[in-house]
Amino acid sequence: MFRVVIVEDEKPILELMKVLIGRNPHYTIIGAFSNPLEALASMPELKPDIAFLDVEMPKINGLELAQRMNDMAGTTKIIFTTAYKEYALEAFKVYAFDYILKPVTPAAIERITTRLMKLEHPPVPAQQKTRQSAIRCFGSLEVRNSEGALVRWPTKKTEELFAYFLCYPGQEINKWHLADMLWPEMLEDRASHNLHNTIYRLKKLLKEQEIGLDILKTNDGYMIDTLGMTYDLMEFQMSEVTSIDGTPDKERAERLFSLYRGPLLERKDYLWKTQLEESYGKQYTSLVRLMIQQGMLEQAWSQAEMKLDTYLSLYPLNEEMNQLVMDLYASSGKKERIAKHYASFKTLYLRELGLEPPVGMSARVAAYLE
């Protein structure tokens, strides 16, 4: 996975870049800046693999910024974003890896990714290639076959049944529980018949699409056999973030942080997922809190700020994390940002909930601004 920094002085374009790049599973955004001087100051701390730099910026332009970054280390691959083709030649004078013409599109990001992946993983002879399917449960349910194509479900019940199995890997699930969950209003015999047919469709699809999973019949029901395959939710269930001494294992924490791309099975209206979604949301919140506290302890301000920015893109009304953003600004000497962030949060809170922010938060902000 590539560690990415984005520098773009126009806020709407910066937000768009964060969305386009953040959706790609090969990238982890560790910094996003509208001020190129702040970006430059953070480079020794962040040490990104890739930097997407706007060319036309005030104070110092992208070309000069790239040159200074090269002087610092020279290991970061520079990708320029520009509205003008004539900057392309200038870009390569500072050893740019590539450039993207604005407006930035998903296709442009995919083109860059393909180039990067070829360098990272040179092609192997055809007979040595291994194909692997991929499953994502956080953010939405997304299943891709061994060719990388999105799997289409024969029925909504087949999709829901598979989603349920994914939430309980390796566990036997009673057939009557499944039947009642999927067809609660149906007579027992009819529901059992539907379940049998749906299991058949699911097993057939998994085999045809080479997903690498199987559904096994047990004495009283069924269970999913992952056959050694893993996916985001399964990793989330199995990973322990803290070390023996109570400090976070950074590598494992970063891995889990990157896996969580939104609430469990988002946009799926499965009644049974509500408690699970809430539970994993709390687990993600605890993970981010732990990482932020560690980042503040180490004074890794930019990394901590980026983590909070990512979290709030998913849960913008979370009071604790919004307060933590302002605590971070106070600790890192950026008190001028506190009032701006609080004003934005207050507007959103009032619009979405019809309420003023908590009194304790208001008082804490006032104390910071005195």
Order of alpha helices (4+ residues) and beta strands (2+ residues): beta-alpha-beta-alpha-beta-alpha-beta-alpha-beta-alpha-beta-beta-alpha-beta-alpha-alpha-beta-beta-alpha-alpha-alpha-alpha-alpha-alpha-alpha
